[in-house]
Amino acid sequence: MAVEARPKLDAHKLRADFPIFEQHFHGKPLAFLDSAASSQKPRQMLDAMREFYETSYANVHRGVYELAERATAGLEGAREKVRALVNASSTREIVFTRNATEAINLVAYAWGLNNLGPGDLVVVTELEHHSNYVPWQYMANRTGARFRMIPLDEQGELRLDALDELARDGDVKVAALGLVSNSLGTVNHVERVAAWAREQGAITVVDAAQAAPHRVVDVQALGCDFVAVSGHKMCGPSGAGALWGREELLQAMEPFNLGGHMISSVKAERTTWGELPHKFEAGTAPIAEAVGFGAAIDYLNEIGFDAIEAHEHELAAYALDRLAELPWVTSYGPPADRRAGIVSFNVEGVHPHDVAQILDLEGIAIRAGHHCCQPLMRKLGVAATNRASFYLYTIPEEIDRLVDGLHRVRTVFA
Ligand SMILES: Cc1ncc(COP(=O)(O)O)c(C=O)c1O
């Protein structure tokens, strides 16, 4: 029988690319288990931004001098890298934003205001990050549409059997969901929800902030209409994210922000909008940030998304096994084979903030709180959880240190 060779990455070796790991915290090497909030940055990306600023920086698009053309080529080259990342058919469909949140707000405002109204239904999920929840809830309230959630089952997975019942409540116009949950690591069946939404005549808006750093995101295979990604979670700088949208939808939409760069002509009686994607990019773009985002994509491609996904999958399975050794720890979410490299848990009788503070003294950085998922926390019946999240530079020894640290937490609070 042919055995499929799974790509492997060497996280110990890759750590050398990340200057942050040269530091100690509280006298200990850094175990950075908070990549779901934002990732660390490799030298390759930092060098690309520095080089761009040192050799190629000017404002973009309107300059006729060589340096401005070089800067424009840098920005547009990064756009092409984002296009390839998500397998979009054209760079006209790639809009640079500050982050994933802004990308989703762009759709909620520019599409939602003109396409939602009384009798319509906006569907999100109980798993959703506030970034893909609050804009839709707000837009539903503002337009008179109804707002509904796809419920979760006991394992933190979407109950797709509830979809048809939801559709009885009104005309479904939007299904907004994440590809990977930032709290539980659940990998959602976006293709199935998108197919259902299409049958209803609705658009699907995918929050890929937690997916794009870790696995292949193919907008054509997903069958959705908009996808939001976030550069800072995938080895890129903060301040650079992107929206992919179907060209015909973007063409039909009103602009989101107004001002310079996004116009075709401005007259006292009327202003016309620029071509895609510039219609949605008012003001000076995050130029060097986009270049850094592009360099981060190159870096990740070099390692390979399949290798990254496989590595994190092993780490998640290992972490869940190790946490299961601790009877006073409750873990949340689906089994390892159906989740990404994110593990949420609670220590019996100890508030997550106390857990995180004690771990910090051991040089271990985890996140404690509601993870911008208050509806999910309510569903789980907790105010907050601890969350350890992994990336290409995470090593199993850090999970061992986490478990040792949890024993220490237990001793302190016993
Ligand atoms: C699932 C998910 N969506 C959206 C966001 C927001 O991303 P950004 O910070 O790029 O706006 C996050 C950040 O934690 C996230 O985890």
The ligand as an SDF file (V2000), in Angstrom:
LIG
                    3D

 16 16  0  0  0  0  0  0  0  0999 V2000
  -11.3850   34.5030   14.0480 C   0  0  0  0  0  0  0  0  0  0  0  0
  -10.9170   35.9220   14.0810 C   0  0  0  0  0  0  0  0  0  0  0  0
  -11.5110   36.8130   13.3150 N   0  0  0  0  0  0  0  0  0  0  0  0
  -11.1140   38.0900   13.2850 C   0  0  0  0  0  0  0  0  0  0  0  0
  -10.1040   38.5240   14.0860 C   0  0  0  0  0  0  0  0  0  0  0  0
   -9.7100   39.9410   14.0230 C   0  0  0  0  0  0  0  0  0  0  0  0
   -8.5640   40.0500   13.2530 O   0  0  0  0  0  0  0  0  0  0  0  0
   -7.8570   41.4520   13.0590 P   0  0  0  0  0  0  0  0  0  0  0  0
   -7.0840   41.6840   14.3030 O   0  0  0  0  0  0  0  0  0  0  0  0
   -6.9670   41.2420   11.8770 O   0  0  0  0  0  0  0  0  0  0  0  0
   -8.8950   42.4480   12.8240 O   0  0  0  0  0  0  0  0  0  0  0  0
   -9.4560   37.6440   14.9190 C   0  0  0  0  0  0  0  0  0  0  0  0
   -8.3790   38.0980   15.8190 C   0  0  0  0  0  0  0  0  0  0  0  0
   -8.1540   37.5530   16.8610 O   0  0  0  0  0  0  0  0  0  0  0  0
   -9.8680   36.2940   14.9100 C   0  0  0  0  0  0  0  0  0  0  0  0
   -9.2900   35.3930   15.6960 O   0  0  0  0  0  0  0  0  0  0  0  0
  1  2  1  0
  2  3  1  0
  2 15  2  0
  3  4  2  0
  4  5  1  0
  5  6  1  0
  5 12  2  0
  6  7  1  0
  7  8  1  0
  8  9  2  0
  8 10  1  0
  8 11  1  0
 12 13  1  0
 12 15  1  0
 13 14  2  0
 15 16  1  0
M  END
$$$$
